Amino acid sequence: MKRLTKDIIFESSHLSQDLAARSVRGGVTTMTAQAIQFVLHMAGTMILARLLTPADFGLIGMVTVVVGFAAMFKDAGLSMATVQRATISHEQISTLFWLNVLLSVVLGLCILLASPLVAWFYGRPELTLVTSALSLSFIITGLTIQHSALLRRHMRFGTLAVIHIVSYLINLIVVVLLALAGWRYWALVGGSLATAISDILLTLFFCPWIPGRMQKGTGVRSMLKFGGHLTGFNFLNYFARNADNVLIGRFLGADALGLYAKAYGLLMLPITQITGPIAAVATPALSRLQNDPERYCRYYYQAINVIAFITMPMVALMAALSSEIIEIILGKQWMGAAPIFKVLAFAALFQPVVNPVGWVFVSLGQTGRQLRWALVAAPLVVLSFLLGLPWGIFGVAVSYAVCSLTVLTFPGLWWAFRRSPLSLPGWCKAVRCPLVASVVMYLLVTLLRRWLAPNTAIATVLFSGITGIVCCATIVLVWRTARAQFCSALQILRYLKAPLQRTPSGVCAAS
């Protein structure tokens, strides 16, 4: 695995060569690495769920909301600005580096000073030291924001994957050892610090760039504006997506938050492993196609179709087998998370194919419109949490699912597409076949689980899962439109060896 050398770090001419093929190969490389990370995360989840209690995870979840919220501002959207910029210079990235470091230090100190307030808010005195410790890892990770952005700019997805995998393995080893030693929630804190240290060492090894001093007049103003709008959106989005954790932790306690957060995290883990690699390569590719509406649409709809065929059947199957999945992966002490898992799965059915509207805003340079949409959507999400809170964590999950499926999905798509070459009918066409196949599969698996499935959880998952997959595959094979879309999605594999000019049918060349 090659390191970035000084002579190419700020070179841009080679980045446009074979962009489409590089994007697809990068996506496959990242997806393979994500599969490895998924297996490791699942193994880690199964181990830690048996070594630690829901209250331990709940306590860390309370602090994670605060630290994650501050993390948006230390990046300030400047890493994406580095990735998206057509040309960059050493002076520009050095200026952005020191801005990121300054923000990280200031925000880290703010977290440290606010640690007593966090403990007071949740009514848990032990959170003062926990928050103080996590503020240190927050500062450490701010030192490599621009280095990681340079690796992404050069499409070194394999290198980034190695960094993440090794860092997670170190995290898991540290947490397990500390948990066995009886450190309880402090084991998770120790793992976070170990991840931060290993991440910075590996990143600096693969990107040995030494920043210069901060300078004025380097042309970073437009990059700061782009990043400012993106940060504003991320701020509102994060606030909305984590308000449930704050409210549950404050009013329902650590045990309830542990169950809710673990159900949500377990559901989103496989989804993010799939959508993350596609998003990593889709945004820069779409940016190159913003002046070619026809190819822009083909590329976007193709990506949405691929995501839908992978995630929708998977989420439908997890919803149907929620109790068995929780029992197998987390253990019987976590069975209270099963109904939460099922309800959130219904919201997650559309989430992977709706969230890519962010690609549209960023690739077309419309982060200002993205921010304006967040000003409308974020209060609605928070309101849904408040409405569901009197009925406990189940009420919060139901209220959010209803809001996500009815209030946010189609208005959000309409707003994103209205100043783009994309359209709602085109999006619906891309997701229709996978959606129908997934719904039929869910109904079949639910009936089999009640009437014919074996008694043990593992046997139920195997029997019902295989039957559901066969059902979904049969629908795709029999339905001509679904079969054509699925074959088009599979052709992306052939594209790995195809030159840029020989794009298979349905796949758009990103040049």
N, C-alpha and C positions, 0 to 999 in steps of 0.2 A: 504494500500500500504506500503510494508516493506522498511525500510531503510537498506542500506548496513552496516553490522556490521564489527567491526575491525577484527574479527577472520576469515572472508571469503574474505576480500577485495583482498588479494594477493594469495588466494588459487586457484589452477588451476585444481585439479583433478576432481572436480564435473562438470566442464564445458563440458567435452566430453560425459557425460551421457545423453542419449536420445537427442542427438544433432539435429537430423532431426526433431523430433516431436517438440522440443523446438524452432527450427528455424521457422517451419510453424506456430506454435501458436504465436510466436513473430511477425511474419509477419502479421498475421490476426489482432492481437492486435494493431499493429502500423497502419495498413490500416484503422481500425475502427476509431482510433484517428485522422488519416489523413482526414477521411470523415467529422469528426466534425470540424477540422480546416478548411477544404475547405468551409463548410457552413459559418463558422465565417468570413473567408477571403472574401467570396463573399458578405456577408452582409456588412462587413466593406468597401469593394470596392464601393458598391452601395451608401452607406451613404456618404463616403468621396468624391466621385466623384461629389456629389451635394453640398458639403460644401466648397470644394477647387477647384481651377482652374487648367487647364493643365500646366500653367506657374509655379504654386506652386510645382506640382509634378516634373516638369522639372528641377527646381532649385535644389531640393533635389537629383534628379537623377544625376546631374552633380557632386555633392560631393560624392554620393554613389559609383560612379566608382572609385574614389581615395581611399576611405575607404575600399571598398571591395577588391581592389587590394592589399593593405597593409595587409589585414586580412589573406591572404594566407601564409604570411611569419611568422606571430605570431604563427601559428599552426606548420609550418615546417614539416608537415606530421607525427608528433610525436604522435598525438592522434591515428591515424590508426596503427602505430607501436605498441602502447599499446594494441590495440584490437587484432591484429594479432599474437602477440608473444605467443608462447606455454606456457612459464612460465615467470613470472615477480616477482620483489622483491620491497620492500619498498624503498630501496636505488635507484634503477633504476628509478622508477616513481617520486621520490622526485627530482632527478637530472633533469628529463624531465620537471617537474613542474616549476622549477626555470629558466630553459632555456626558456620556454614559457612565463613566467612572464617578464623576461629580454627583450625578443623580443617585447612583447606587449608594455612595457614602452618606449623602444627606438623608435619603429615605431609610437607610439602615439605622442611622442614629435616631430618626423619628420613631421607628419601630421599637428601638431599645427604650427610648424615653416614654413611649406609650404602653409599655408592658404592664405597668400597674393598672392602667385604665382597662386594658383587655381583661385582666384578672377580675377587676371590679365589675365590669359589664356582665361577665358570665357567672360571677359569684364563685369563682374557683381560684383561691390564692396561689396554687401551684403553677398557674399559667404565667405568673410574673417571670420566673426563671426560664420556663420553656420558651416564651416569646423572646427573651433576651438572647438565649442560645441560638435560636433560628435567625435572629437579625444578623449574626455573624456569617452564616451561610449565604444570606441574601447579599451581603456586600461582596463576598468572594465571587459569586457567579456573575457579578456585573463587570468583572475584569475581562471577560472573553466574549462579550456581545458582538463586537465588530469582527473578531477573529472567526467566530462561527458564521457570521454573515458572509465573510470572504470565502469560506469553504462552500457555503450554499451557492454563492454567485458562480463559482467555478464548477458547480454540480458535482462536488465530491461527496455524493450521498453515501457511498460505501464507507468513507472515512468517518462521516458523522454517525453512521450506524455503529461502527466499532466503538466510538467514544461512548455512545449511549449504552450499548450492551455491557461494556466493561464497567462503566460507572454503576450500572444497576446491579451487576454481580457483586461488586464491592459493597454497595448499599445493603444487599440482601444478606451477605455474610456477616456484616457488622451488626445488623438488626437481629439476626438469629442468635448470634453469640451473646449479645447483650440481653436479649429476651430470656435465653436459657439461664443467664446469670441473675435473673430476677429484677431487671431494670424497668420492667413494664413500659410505660409510654416514653421513658427516656431512651429506650432502645430505638424508637423511631426518630428521635432527635439526633442520636448518634449516627444513624444511617444517613440522615439528611446532610450532616456535616461531612461525612465520608464521601458522599456523592459530589458535593461541591468541590472538594479538594481534588478528587480524581479527575473530575471533568476539566478543571482548569489546567492540570498538568498534561493531560492528553491533548487538549485543544491547542495549547501552546507548542506542543511537540510537532503536531501535524501542520500548524500554521505559524511558523517562527517569525512572525512579523513584529518589528519593534516600532511602535508609534513615535512620531515626532512631537513637537510642541503644538499647542493650539494656536491657530492663526485666524486673523480676520481676512475678509475678502477672498475666501476660497470657493465661493459659489455654493455654499451649503444652505442658503436661505430657502430655496425651493424644496430642498430635501427636508428641511425642518417643517415647512408648511404641510407637505405630504404626510410626514410622520405625526404632526400635531393632530390632523384630522383623524388619522388612524388610531392614535392614542385615545382621542376623545371617544371614538366608537368602542374601543376595547374597554375603556373605563366603564361606560354605561352597560356594555354587554356583560362584563364581569360582575358588576354590581347586581345586575338582574339575575344572573345565573347562580350567584352565591348568596343571595338574600335568604333563600330557603334554609341554608346551613346556619346563617346567623340567627334567624328567627327560631328555628328548631332548637339550636344550642341554648338560646337565651330563655325560651319559655317551656321547652319540653325536656331539656336535660341532655347529658352526655350519652346515656344509653340510647335514647331515641335518635340522636344525631349519628351515632355509630352505625345503627341499623340502616338508616336512610342513606348515609353517605356510602356505605359499603354496597348497598343495592345499586345505587346510581353508578358507582365506580366500576362494579363488576359488569354492568350492562354496557357502559361506554367503552370499556377496555378493548373488546374485539372490534368495535366500530371504528375507533380512532386508529387502530392498527391498519385498517384498510383505507380509510379516507385520508389519513395523513400523508402517505406517499404520493397519492394522486394529486392532492393539493399542492405538494411541494414542487411538482413539475408543471402543473396546469397553469398556475398564475403567470410565471414568466413566459410560457408558450403563448397564452392568450394575449399577453401584452404585445407580443410581436405581431399579432393578427388583428389588432384593433382597427386597422385601416382596410381590412379585407372582410366585410360582413359575412359573405357566404361561407368562407372557411372558418371564421370565428364561430358561427352557429354550428357547423358540423362538428368542430372540435368539442365545443361545450356539451352538445347533446350526446355525443359519443361518450364523453366522460361521465355524464349523469347516468346514462344507460348502463355503463359498466358498474358504477357504484350501486345502482338499484338492483341489478341482478345478483350482486354479492350480498348486500346488507339486508335487503327486505326479507328474503327467505330466512336468513340467519336470525333476524330479530323476531320474526313470526314464530320460529321454532323455539326460541328462548322464552317467549311469552307463554307458549303452550306448555312448556316443561319447567316453569319457573320454580316450583317447589322442589323438584328433583335436582335441578341445577344448584340451588342454594344448599341443599343437604349434602350433595357430593363435594362441592368446592369449599364451602365454608364450614359445614358441620351443623348438627342439629341445634346447637346453641344460637344459631343465626336464623332460625326458621321464621322469626318475626319479620325478616326482610323480604320473604317470598312474595307477599301481596304487593309490597312497594315495587319490587322488581317487575312484576307483571304489568302494573299500571304504567310505570315509566316506559316499558317496552312499547306500548301503544303510541306514546309520543315520539319515541325513537324510531318508529317505522319510517317517518318522513324526514326526520332531522338530517340524516346523511345526504339527502338529495335536495334539501332546502338550504342548508348552510353554505353550499357553494355559490350562493348569490354574492358572497364576499369576493369571489374571484372576479366577478363582473365589475364591482365597484373599483377594485384595486387595478385591474388590468386596463380599464378605461380611464383611469385617473379621476374617478368620481368619489373619492373618500369623503368629500364634503356632504354629498347626498347620503352616503352610508351613515355618517354621523347624525344627519337629520332623521333618518329612519329610526336610529337607536333612541332618539329623544322621545319617540312615540312608543316604541315596542317595550323599552325597559320598564316604564311605569306600569304597563299592563301586566308584565310578568310578575313584578313585585306584588301588585294587587291580587293576582291569583294566589300567591302564597299566603297573603293575609286572609283571604276569604276561606282558604282551606285549613288554616291553623287551628280553629276551634275543634276540628275533628281529628286532631293528631297528625302523625306523619302520613297516614293513609289519605287523609283529607287534603294535605298539601300536595301529595303526588297526583291525586285525581284532579284537583283544581288546575294544576300546572298542565297536565295532559290535555284537558279540555281547552285551555287557553292556547296551547301550542298548536293543536289541530284545527281549531276554528277561527281564532282571532289573528294569529300571526302568519300562518303558512301562505295563504294566497294573497293577502295584502302585501306581504313582504316580497313575494315573487313579482307582483305587479309593479311595485315601486322600483325594484331593481331592473326590470326589463324595459320599462317605458322609455328610457333613453339609451337603449342598446338595440342591436339587431335581433335580439332574442324575443320570444313571445311565450305567453302562457300555453297556448295550444301545442307549441313545439315541445315545451317541457312536459306537458301531460302525455304526449305521445311517447316520450322517452321513458316514462316511468309506468305507463299503463299496464303493460304485459307483466313485468315483475310483480307489480302490486296485486293484480288479480291472482296470479299463481301463488303468491304468499298467503293471501287471505284464504284461498281454498285449502292450502296446506295446513294453516292454523286450525281451521274447523275440523279437518280430518284427524289431525293429531290430538286435538282436544277430545273428540269422541273416542278414539282408540285408547287414550289414557284412562278414560273413565270405565270403559266396558271390557277391553281386551288386554290391556297392558299388564305385564307381570307385576309382582308385588314389590320387588326391590327397586330402589331409585336408579341404580346403574342399568339394570335390565330394561326398565321403562324408557330411559333415555335412548338406549341402543335400539330397542324395538320400534318405538314411536318415531325416533329421529330418522332411521333408515326408511321407514314407511313414508314419512313426510317428504323426504328428499326424492324418493321414487315418484311420489305424486306430483311434486313440483316439476321434475324432469319430464314426466309424461305430458303435462300441460304444455310445456315449452315445445316439445316435439310435435304434438298434435296441432297446436295453434300456429298457423303459418306465419302470422305477423311476429309472434314471439320467437319462433324459430329463426326467422330472418334477422331479428335484432340480436339474438344470442350469438348467431354465427358471425355477425358483424363485430360483436364485442370480442369474440375469440380471435379474429383476424389480427388483433393488435399484437398477438404473440409472434405472428409471421413477420410483423413489421420490425422486429428487433434486428433482423438481418438485412432488411431492405434499405436501399439508398434513399436519400431524402426525396428524390424525384419520383420514386415508385411507391407512392402511398396507397395502401389497399383501400378498397371500397369502403366508404363510411368513416375512414380515419383521416383527419386533416393534417397536412404537412405544416409544421410550425416554422415557416420561413418567411 
